[in-house]
């Protein structure tokens, strides 16, 4: 076992929805015909029951494939669109992953390079850390209708596990600059970014600041640009990454594809997402240069090791993109983003108040989908209780915790309900059986009529259960999603 410091694992999550940009342009061409040049490809769009926390949980689960979760010592969550301003968002992720209560957690925000700055801090601390650091990045930005951002942005999350040991990518160094270059900003409480002129941002910010930082970083590392095998610049504007590569002496084929046409620009998460894409394609011995930009520049250098070839299979970026489902329903997108008010009817008026006391007492079941397994009979049940549900032996006090979130399931019964209120009608739900025992009534998510049938393979995903609009509190739980 080596004592290198670097990346131990990686993962990603891109929501299933793929809004066709042409549909967005067609709806707004009467007002903003200048958007035509951006009306190509598609952008990833989170469902109504997804946010930056739920996406981060899925990216974390992907990152931790084959990893003993008891090893994780810290969880950090980078984003500028976290749902809570005064609640530890990373703490919700920690609960959903059923990590030990001794796990540290922190939110990182305030800049589009929050993820790369987070990663540098985690790597610098890894030498003295007893347990690895799970560094997650997630973003789900709003944009005004008929704006460039509406077409360019995309929703996604990604993660890397960093620490000591048999790393898949060795950390070779970092370089950072901090300059209050205000290419865009969003004030506290504002919904949308205010962005300055794009040519100025490209010339002064991307070409000037990033170009200078890369030059300084390569000199600091003692590495020539030609030695870089994967060059990651998380900017989707055409030609920027290629121009920076040419200026730094990096070969053109080393530039990592920006995912602009399939995902969109995922804000804070984009650097980590492209890093995950580079790692899943990399062979041992490759040098990866990662750039982060936002009121300054971060530059990180990694070199992949032989261990990358032995990493267990995961969904990753490729799997997430392959899972996509095209949609041209622009009105639904606006409604789910809170940008279009529809008459939801009286059935939507139920009070969704979440008592903090019950959430505290049942947090393992609610956040972690932890059921019970009878140590006497082996019977699995959800929720866990003092008395076993085994019909032949109602044993008392024999149950141990039994996490079900990562257990495969199948549909036993299902209903498509068009009467109850749902932001995406009809509401699908039914009884599912878990492999190895246990069953529960569950809501279904990301389903089409052709996806739902008895015996269908399902997997569990962490989602929004409902939103208490009176108190602005989001309630989370697990839903069953068809296996792609």
C-alpha positions, 0 to 999 in steps of 0.5 A: 500500500502506497502513501500517495495523496490524491483521488481514490474514487469519483462519481457523477449524476446528471438528471434524466430530463433533457430539455431540447434547446430548440423547444426553448427557442421556438417559444421565445423567438418572437421576443429574443430571436438572437438566441437562435445560435444557442438553440442546438443540442439539449440541456440536463434538467432536474425533475420537480422532486430534485434539487442540489441536495438530492443530486449530490446524494446520487453523485456521492453514492456513485462515488462510493461504489466499492468503498466502505462508507465507514472510511469517510471522515468528511463530507463537503458540498460545493454549490451556489444554489443550495436550498438552505441558507441556515441549515447544513446542506452537507449534513442532509447528504451525510444522513442520506448516506448513513455515515457515522455521526462522527463524520465532519460536514461543511458547505462551500459556496460563494464562487463558481470555483468553489468546487476546485477550491474545496478540492485543493483544501481537501487534498492539502489536508489529506496528509494529516487526515485519518479518513478520506474526504468526500468532496461533492459539487452540485448546481441547479441554477435558475435563469430568466426565461428568454435569456442565454442562461436558460439555454446554456445552463444544465443541472448536474452533480459530481464527486471525488473521494480524496485521501491517502493510499492506493490512489487512482490519480496522484495529486502533483500540486496546485496554484491559485489566484484571487482577483475580484473579477466580476463577470457575473454576480447574484446578490443574497435573496436574488433569483437570477445572475446579473452577467456582464458583456460576454466578449469582455469576460472572454478576453479579460477573464478567460483568456487573460486571467486563466491563461496567466494562471495556467502559465504560472502553474505549469512553471510552478509544477515544472511541467511543459504544456505538451506533457498534459494528456487531459486538459479540463476547462469548465467553460462551455463557450466555444473556442475558449478551452481550445484557445487556452490549450494552444496558448499553453502549448497543450495538444489539441486532442488533450482538451476534455469535451465540455458536455455543452451539447448534452448537459450544459454548463453545470456551474460549480459542479462543472469542473468536478463533472469534467474531472469525473469524465476525464478519469473514467476515460483515462489510462494509467500514467496520464497527466490531468490539468484541472482549471476552476474559474470564479473571482480568480483561478485554481489550477490542479495537476494530477497523474493517474496511476495503475489503480485506475484500471481496477476501479469498480464499474459505476454509472459515472458521466457516460452512464448518466448521459446515456440514461437521458430522456428527451423532452420538449415540454418547455411549459413543464420546465418553467412550472417546475422551476417556479417560473410559471404559476399554474392553478394547482387546485384545492388538492394542493392546499394540504399543510406539509408541516414537518415536525422537527421532533419526529424527523429527528427521531426517525432520521435514519428511516427518513433520510437513510431508508434504514429498515430492520432485520430480525436477527432471529428469523432474518425477516426484513421490514420497513420501517424498523420496529420493536416487534417483528412482522414475521407471521410465525414469530413476532420476536421482540427487540431482535431487529438490527439496522438494515439499509435498503437504499442500495438494495434492488427492488421490483414492482409488485403493484402500481397505480397511476393516480390522476386525482391526487395533486402532483407537479408532474401528473399522473402520480405513480406509486405502488408496492415494491419488494426488495431483493432478499426481503422487505417491501414498502409502498413507494412513490415512483419517479422518472417514469413513463407509462411504458416504464411501469409494469409488475416485475419491473426492476427498480432502484431507490433514489433520494428525492424531494417528498414535498415542500412546506411552502408556508415555512419554506422547508423541503421534505426528503424521502426515497422514491423508486426509479426504473433501472435503465 
